Amino acid sequence: MYTTYSICFHNDTKQVEVKQITQDTPCEKVQIIGTSSMYNGYREMPEWIQRKVSVLRFVGVDQDVDGVGRMLNKDRFWIYDGRES
């Protein structure tokens, strides 16, 4: 089971917003379940998120990568976190 995070790059402020979400498939209704964290740019995010965003940028839009996530558009991603809590 993965925890899913919404990653949103705000180009106007250069900040990155990270929110924990749930996803009800197959309709993909999204519900925010945690507070959001704001980072002052890509390099300020945790490294594990940076690595997954890099993979998704390489793969492209709407390609679901098991254990990594999905790129929704150039500024929005869903990242899957399967790490033990």
C-alpha positions as a printed Julia matrix, in Angstrom:
85×3 Matrix{Float64}:
   0.0    0.0     0.0
   1.31   3.41   -0.97
   0.82   6.8     0.58
   0.17   9.23   -2.27
   1.41  12.81   -2.33
   0.36  15.62   -4.65
   3.36  17.69   -5.77
   2.61  21.09   -7.3
   5.25  23.45   -8.67
   4.16  27.09   -8.37
   6.17  28.81  -11.1
   5.06  32.29  -10.08
   6.6   31.94   -6.58
   9.17  29.18   -7.33
   7.71  27.21   -4.41
   6.72  23.55   -4.36
   3.64  22.38   -2.46
   3.46  18.81   -1.16
   0.15  17.38    0.15
  -0.75  13.89    1.3
  -3.85  12.66   -0.56
  -6.06   9.63   -1.0
  -7.3    8.44   -4.36
 -10.55   6.57   -4.93
 -10.18   4.55   -8.12
 -11.48   4.12  -10.77
 -13.04   7.61  -10.79
  -9.84   9.13   -9.32
 -11.7   11.37   -6.88
  -8.96  12.99   -4.8
  -9.29  13.97   -1.16
  -6.64  15.92    0.77
  -6.05  14.19    4.11
  -3.08  16.04    5.52
  -1.68  19.5     5.73
   0.48  20.81    2.93
   4.19  21.53    3.14
   5.76  24.33    1.12
   9.37  24.14   -0.1
  11.4   26.99   -1.57
  12.24  25.19   -4.78
  12.97  21.71   -6.08
  16.23  21.2    -4.18
  14.57  21.96   -0.83
  12.26  18.93   -1.1
  13.31  15.61    0.45
  15.69  13.71   -1.85
  13.36  10.72   -2.21
  10.71  13.05   -3.7
  13.27  14.72   -5.99
  14.34  11.3    -7.36
  10.76  10.25   -8.1
   9.88  13.56   -9.79
  13.01  13.17  -11.97
  11.93   9.69  -13.06
   8.45  10.91  -13.93
   9.76  13.88  -15.93
  11.79  11.4   -17.98
   8.82   9.06  -18.55
   6.29  11.77  -19.41
   2.67  12.75  -18.81
   0.01  10.17  -17.82
   2.41   7.24  -17.48
   1.82   5.5   -14.15
   5.11   4.07  -12.82
   4.63   1.41  -10.15
   6.17   2.49   -6.86
   7.07   5.94   -8.25
   3.96   7.88   -9.27
   2.4    9.74  -12.17
   3.08  13.04  -13.92
  -0.26  14.81  -14.43
   1.22  17.8   -16.28
   4.52  19.7   -16.27
   3.79  21.25  -12.86
   1.75  18.57  -11.04
   2.7   15.05   -9.96
   1.41  12.25   -7.78
   4.21  10.53   -5.9
   3.79   7.1    -4.29
   5.58   6.48   -1.01
   5.87   2.81   -0.08
   8.45   3.38    2.66
   7.79   1.93    6.11
   6.49   4.49    8.6
